[in-house]
Amino acid sequence: MADADQLRRETRELLEDLAALDRFGRDDSGGFTRLAWSQELLDSVHWAAGRMREAGLATEIDAAGNLIGRWEEGEGKAVVIGSHLDTVTAGGRFDGALGVLTGLEVVRRLRAEGFRPCRPIWVVAFMDEEGERFNSVMLGSRAFVGEDVPADEMERTDADRVRMGDAMRNWDREFSQISAAKRIQDVHCYVELHVELGPVLEAEGFDIGVVSEITGLIGLSATLRGVTNHAGTTPMVGRRDALVGAAEAITALRDSAVASATYMATVGSITTVPGGANAIPGACTFSIDLRATSDPGLQAARGSVNAILAQVCEAEGLTSTVTETYFLQPVPLDTQISDVLSRAAEREGLSYRRMSSGAGHDAMLLAPHVPAGMLFVPSVAGVGHAPEEFTADDDVARGAATLTSTIRELAS
């Protein structure tokens, strides 16, 4: 294994790319906001495409907004390295971006050493992995594998009431053409490098995580409805306050997830109608994110939501509706690809552990179709989806070395 100074020297260009990407979408919080189909994301995709072309890759932005850089050497189906450039609001600089830019770094290194791949090598930045703007989570990888994307997604609106279909047109893309993004038939296998977004690797002192499975996800939008009325003239007893009901439901859902120890439940956004300081909320809509590593765990979580909302509505005189915004089954990753990743870490003299991913990733869309694997590098203090998200340069270097060794083996 190279010493730390050599690793940093070898990783200089990758670190410079990360710094250059920082100018796209940096906000006042110190974080980064590059939401799906936004100008900030488009600017970052065009910049990344330019860097890919400088490395000798042919580039395209497909009908779903995925950026694909192709090293068209060798024969047959491609070895694909992928992740995403979009972020959550005020997100970190590593989530997704590190995987794309490390894929590009792998191509540069292999070219520099004179490697001749037996298969094409692609680097892909998938559109809308985060799904925050339009609740269209992993749109790009869904289209890439040929999943039917419901037409009603085009009608979804963001916080500024911009339709998804109109946002796509700002990229010169039409929702009706999204099926043209299907490319899974051209893929031999898939590998994704990502920051852990959790504390395990740092806490246990491992250099690398080899992901064995990815948690399943259910996204829900719940609305409780009561009666809007004046805050000063309506007696406290007998109010039908939708926000009070939502608060009770959110707390109960948290307590249920803690007690079960089989699933996770998170409410990340909430809005009220009419939204005035002196009006009792007559409606309250909030997101619910459910996660579990097994289908029974996911179904238990869904059942808990139904029971809690029914109980709260009866107690507070409310009604409820729940809409499913996304559903992704738990996905095991390919054991042979995991073995290749493990051997690569060993060749680099790095410590590693097998682990589950509590976050969803584009790999979970590709894994049911082709052999797929994931590589984690540590996140300092386990922070993710926040401006404080950080991965040390040495860990970036170790991840790049391991991914290069992995792709060298897979494309040989």
C-alpha positions, 0 to 999 in steps of 0.5 A, a space after each residue: 500500500 502506498 503511504 499517506 503522502 503518496 495517496 494524497 499526491 495521487 488523489 490531488 486531481 480528484 480533490 481539486 475536482 471536489 473543490 471545483 464542484 463546490 461553486 455550484 449550488 453553495 448556499 448561505 448555510 455553507 451547504 449545497 443545494 442542487 435539486 433535480 432539474 434546477 439550474 444549479 444541477 444543470 451547471 454542475 452536470 455540464 461542468 462534469 461532462 467537460 471534465 469527462 471529455 477531458 479524460 477522453 470519455 464520450 458524453 451524453 445527457 439522456 432523456 431522464 437527465 442522467 449524465 453518461 461518460 463512456 470509455 468505449 474500448 473493449 467489447 460487450 456490455 459495460 462496467 458502470 460506475 455511478 452515483 449522483 450530483 443532486 443534493 438535498 437542500 443545504 446538503 453536504 459536498 460529498 454525498 453522491 458527488 464523491 462517487 461520480 468524481 471518483 469514477 472519473 478519477 478511476 478512468 484517469 488512473 487506468 488510462 495513465 497506467 496504459 490499461 486496456 479494458 476488455 469491456 467498456 467503462 461508463 461513469 454515470 451521474 444519475 438524475 434526482 437520487 435524492 427525490 426532494 424537489 418533486 418526491 420523484 426519488 431515484 428518477 434517473 436510475 428508475 428510467 435507466 433500468 426501464 421502470 415505468 415512471 407514472 405520468 402523474 409524476 410530471 404533474 408534481 410541483 415543488 415548494 414554488 409550485 413549479 411542475 416537474 414537467 416544466 422543470 424538465 423542459 428547462 433542460 430541453 427534456 420531455 417527460 413523454 420521452 423518458 423511456 428512451 433512457 433505458 440502458 440496463 441492457 448495455 450493462 455488465 455490472 455496476 459499482 458505486 462508491 459513496 460516503 457512509 453517511 453514518 458513524 460505523 466505519 469511523 467508530 470501529 476504525 475501518 478504512 472501507 465498508 463493503 455493502 451487503 444490502 440496502 434498506 428498503 424505503 417507503 415514502 408517504 405524504 399524510 394529510 390530517 383534516 380538521 376545522 379552521 377557526 379563529 385562535 382567540 374566539 374558539 374554545 380550547 375544548 372541542 377544537 379540531 386542530 389538524 396540527 395538534 393531531 399531526 404532532 401526536 401522530 409524529 411522536 407516536 410514530 417515533 415511539 413505535 419505531 423505537 419500540 420495534 427496533 426493526 424499522 426507522 420512521 422520520 418526518 422531515 417536512 410539514 405544512 399547515 393550512 391556512 398557515 396563519 399565526 392566529 388561525 387554528 390549522 384546518 389541515 396539516 400535511 407531513 412527510 413520512 419516511 419509513 426504512 427497514 432491511 426486510 420486507 416484513 419490517 417495512 410492512 410492520 412500519 406501514 401498519 403502524 402508520 395506519 394504526 396511529 393515524 386512525 387512533 389520532 383521528 378518533 381522539 381529535 375529531 379529524 380525518 386522514 388521507 395517506 398517499 404513497 410517494 415512493 416504494 423501494 424493496 430492500 435489496 441484497 447486493 451481489 456477493 461476487 461483486 462484494 468479494 471483488 471489492 473486498 479483494 481490492 481493499 486487501 490489495 491496497 492494505 486497507 481494513 474493511 467490514 461488510 455492512 448494510 446501508 441504511 440509506 437508499 442509493 441508485 445501486 438498489 435500482 440496478 441490483 435486481 437487473 445486473 450484479 451490483 456492489 457498493 463501497 463506503 468510505 467513512 463520514 466524520 461523526 457520521 454526519 450526512 445531508 448537512 453542511 457539516 458532512 465531511 470525509 477526510 482526504 486520506 479516506 477519499 484517497 483510500 476509496 479511490 485506490 480501492 475503486 480503481 483496483 476493483 474496476 481494473 479487475 472487473 474490466 480485465 
